[in-house]
Amino acid sequence: MLRFLTAGESHGKGLVTIIDNFPAGVKINEDFINEKLRLRQSGYGRGARQKIETDKIEFLSGVRGGLTTGSPISFFIKNKDYENWRDRMDAFKPVQEESKIHTPRPGHADFAGSIKFGLDDIRNVLERSSARETASRVAVGAVCQIFLKNFGIEFASAVLSIGGAGIDAAQISALGKERQAENGSEEKAPSEKKMPESNCGAFFSSDANLFDETIRQNIENSELRMPYPEHEEKAKAFIDKMKTEGDTAGGLITAKAKGVPVGLGSFTQWDEKLDAHISMSVMSIQAIKSVEIGAGVKSAYLKGSECHDSIYYNDNGDSDNKEQRGLISNQTPLFKVGGGFYRKTGNAGGIEGGMSNGEIISVTCAMKPIPTLMKPYLDTVDLNTGEAKKAFLERSDVCAVPAASIVVESALAFSICYFFLKKFGGDGLAEIKRNYDGYVKK
Ligand code: EPS
């Protein structure tokens, strides 16, 4: 079973990660991993900390001569900022009373974490609960992506909106109104607001094909990792406004996987379901508050006849559309299992009955605004005295939604890799390739 563990504090020496049960013989591309780490550090609205750090992976074990050995992979990502925190983060120096924090920030792990562990300094909680840990997860996801590339599986992610600026939320309310009108409970919504019939996204999502070259370039060139440049200005203006006001911004993120063969995950047990695993991977990312697969919440508003993705078959296997939908990878001419079968819509998000169905896997999630604010807006209480206080102010980001999109993509890659290895087994790449070929080829 593929698994990983992370350790490390935000202002400690660095992050340590162990990946266990990763197959041997996989060629590791350090540049690919470091590029993902760089992307996670970037984005409009990031704070001063990212000017200090230049995250780079340092393998400690499990990779030799550029190839994985099958032994546990461990790696280190250094915190350069540790130099500025040496005294406060030292393993043995006594913690100064006056440096201790007793006022939990609402929305952070501070409150429950301090009470749960019986800690009299919130720093012990915030250091570990910090989203700094996501650097580890991005590196894990990048290693998984490197492996899955051998089977033509690709990943993409984007930011759909920030503070409501971006993909229009009116779509869903219009659909809801239309349904109410049909039920006789409300006036009919204007017809121009009707939802598109086929929709590959969730609640607020769009049909954006993140694997389309133009969209891919747009995301790459966007400081917010947004697929449509016209949304960027409004979103940036919102971030600027939040910065001026000492406030923070959240947003919506989507991540997709293309080329995933039919049958990853299983319908046979609740904890074997691919969508359940993806949801846990994504929901466990700091500040994520919702996870949707495919049409997600929107499914509640669709009729059965509109919601489910009809099944089609094309015998010759080389239809243009099939390439687009990810049924055929560059390396595998035709997936016999799932191969000629295709859908025209993606409301299931590529998962039915907890299993991949050969379509693009699509996940959308909401990130809340970061709970560390630059102005004392939020009320809190001193944990020692019960006294009413304002939440403490600490350097942070105004918006980390673009960074989080890379983390979500990585979380998705881990879940897909987990089930891929479960299905195709094997300790080394060559063995896994044989298993895979036996399943997908004629
Ligand atoms: C974070 C607060 C900020 C972020 C940090 C997460 O750090 P600092 O307190 O040093 O300014 O920059 O994220 C990272 C360091 C990172 O690499 O993503 C928090 O409180 O969660």
Residues whose N, C-alpha, C, O or C-beta is under 5 A from the ligand:
A	BS01	EPS	R49 S129 S130 A131 R132 R395 S396 D397
